[in-house]
Amino acid sequence: MASEQFQLLFNRLAAAGCNPRSAGSSGEHRAHCPAHEDEHPSLYFNEGRDGLVMHCQSQGCPAENIIGALGIK
């Protein structure tokens, strides 16, 4: 079951038009990064043992920029 933090991130990405979706059976998800113009989904995110893990493979955007672009504090 997904945590509240994960659901919030997933829902905000969906509302922003970032098209979040599962990237396979590992629990990893992909989406367009909301922190920059993104033609191809470059944001990878999942739930780790210690909370959310996210990585922008295109621009290397810091998590603060990603969640800030979604209006999450």
Stockholm file with secondary structure:
# STOCKHOLM 1.0

chainA/1-73         MASEQFQLLFNRLAAAGCNPRSAGSSGEHRAHCPAHEDEHPSLYFNEGRDGLVMHCQSQGCPAENIIGALGIK
#=GR chainA/1-73 SS CCCHHHHHHHHHHHHTTCCCEECSTTSCEEECCTTSCCSSCCEEEEEETTEEEEEETTTCCCHHHHHHHTTCC
#=GC SS_cons        CCCHHHHHHHHHHHHTTCCCEECSTTSCEEECCTTSCCSSCCEEEEEETTEEEEEETTTCCCHHHHHHHTTCC
//
